[in-house]
Amino acid sequence: MSEQLRLMAVHAHPDDESSKGAATMAMYVSQGVDVLVATCTGGERGSILNPKLQGDAWVEENIHEVRRKEMDAAREILGVQQAWLGYVDSGLPEGDPLPPLPEGCFALEDVDTAAGTLVRLIREFRPHVITTYDENGGYPHPDHIMTHKITMVAFDAAGDPDAYPEAGAPWQPQKLYYNHGFPMGRIRALHAYLTENGHDSPYGEWIAGWEKSGRKEREITTRVVCDDFFEIRDKALIAHATQIDPDGPWFRVPLDIQREVWPTEDYELVRSHVDTDLPENDLFAGLRK
C-alpha cells in the first residue's frame, strides 16, 4: 500500500488514550502515520484522582473545561489528532445493588445511533486500522463497554454503502484490534522482576485481585515494540492532571526496567480484511508494501 497510512484509536474518556496505546501512537506518528484519537465522552463524571487537586472547588465546578484542556495538552505531546464524539460521561456506578445510570449518558444511548456518529468520523478520516476495547471494556466501565459496542458496529458499517448513507462516502477500515493496555502477562513479569531484584512492587494487590476474579487472560496477537516512546506516553498521561498522581504507583517502576522487561504495547487482532501472519509486530502488517 503506497498511500498515507492512517490509524484511529477509539477511547471512552480523555486520559484513556494516554494510558492505553499511547507509546504505539507516538511511535507511528514519528514514522509519518496519521493518527486520530476519537474520544467518545468528555469525562465529566470522572473522579478527581490526583490528591493534589481533590477539594479544589474551581476544578470540580469546571471539570468539563479542565478535562478538555488536559486532552489538548496530551494531544500535543503525542502528536496526534483528536476528535470528540460529543457524548456525556456515564460515571462508574458503585454500590450493591448498583444505582441506575444517569439519564442522557453515553452508555444509555442507542448503539446504532451512536455508532453512526463514529461512522461519520471513520468516513472522514479513512483509517486503515482501528483500535478499541474488548467486550468487557478492558475493565467493566459502562462507557468502555459502550465504546466497544459502537466501534464493532461502525467498523462493519463504515464500508457499507447502504448503512448510514447520510454519513458520507463509504470507507472500509482493513483491521480492527482490541487494545490490551494492562495484560496480566506484563503485570506478572514486572512484579517478578521487581521482587526478585529487591525492589518494591506496586502490583501485588493487582495480581491477587485478578486471581480472585477468575478472569481469563486475553490472547495477544500483536506486540508493538515502542519502548523508545514510553517517556512520551508518561508525559501525556501526566498532562491529565486530574486523573493521575505523578507521585503515585503508576510511575513507580523506572522506565529502564519497563523497557528491559516488557518493551511492547499489546493488541488482539479481531477483524482483518488483509492477509497477515500471526503473531505480528506491526498494526499495519499486511498493509505495507
C-alpha positions, 0 to 999 in steps of 0.5 A, a space after each residue: 500500500 503506497 498511500 498515507 497510512 492512517 490509524 484511529 484509536 477509539 477511547 471512552 474518556 480523555 486520559 484513556 488514550 494516554 494510558 492505553 496505546 499511547 507509546 504505539 501512537 507516538 511511535 507511528 506518528 514519528 514514522 509519518 502515520 496519521 493518527 486520530 484519537 476519537 474520544 467518545 465522552 468528555 469525562 465529566 463524571 470522572 473522579 478527581 484522582 490526583 490528591 493534589 487537586 481533590 477539594 479544589 472547588 474551581 476544578 470540580 465546578 469546571 471539570 468539563 473545561 479542565 478535562 478538555 484542556 488536559 486532552 489538548 495538552 496530551 494531544 500535543 505531546 503525542 502528536 496526534 489528532 483528536 476528535 470528540 464524539 460529543 457524548 456525556 460521561 456515564 460515571 462508574 456506578 458503585 454500590 450493591 445493588 448498583 444505582 441506575 445510570 444517569 439519564 442522557 449518558 453515553 452508555 444509555 444511548 442507542 448503539 446504532 445511533 451512536 455508532 453512526 456518529 463514529 461512522 461519520 468520523 471513520 468516513 472522514 478520516 479513512 483509517 486503515 486500522 482501528 483500535 478499541 476495547 474488548 467486550 468487557 471494556 478492558 475493565 467493566 466501565 459502562 462507557 468502555 463497554 459502550 465504546 466497544 459496542 459502537 466501534 464493532 458496529 461502525 467498523 462493519 458499517 463504515 464500508 457499507 454503502 447502504 448503512 448510514 448513507 447520510 454519513 458520507 462516502 463509504 470507507 472500509 477500515 482493513 483491521 480492527 484490534 482490541 487494545 490490551 493496555 494492562 495484560 496480566 502477562 506484563 503485570 506478572 513479569 514486572 512484579 517478578 522482576 521487581 521482587 526478585 531484584 529487591 525492589 518494591 512492587 506496586 502490583 501485588 494487590 493487582 495480581 491477587 485481585 485478578 486471581 480472585 476474579 477468575 478472569 481469563 487472560 486475553 490472547 495477544 496477537 500483536 506486540 508493538 515494540 515502542 519502548 523508545 516512546 514510553 517517556 512520551 506516553 508518561 508525559 501525556 498521561 501526566 498532562 491529565 492532571 486530574 486523573 493521575 498522581 505523578 507521585 503515585 504507583 503508576 510511575 513507580 517502576 523506572 522506565 529502564 526496567 519497563 523497557 528491559 522487561 516488557 518493551 511492547 504495547 499489546 493488541 488482539 487482532 479481531 477483524 482483518 480484511 488483509 492477509 497477515 501472519 500471526 503473531 505480528 509486530 506491526 498494526 499495519 502488517 499486511 498493509 505495507 508494501 
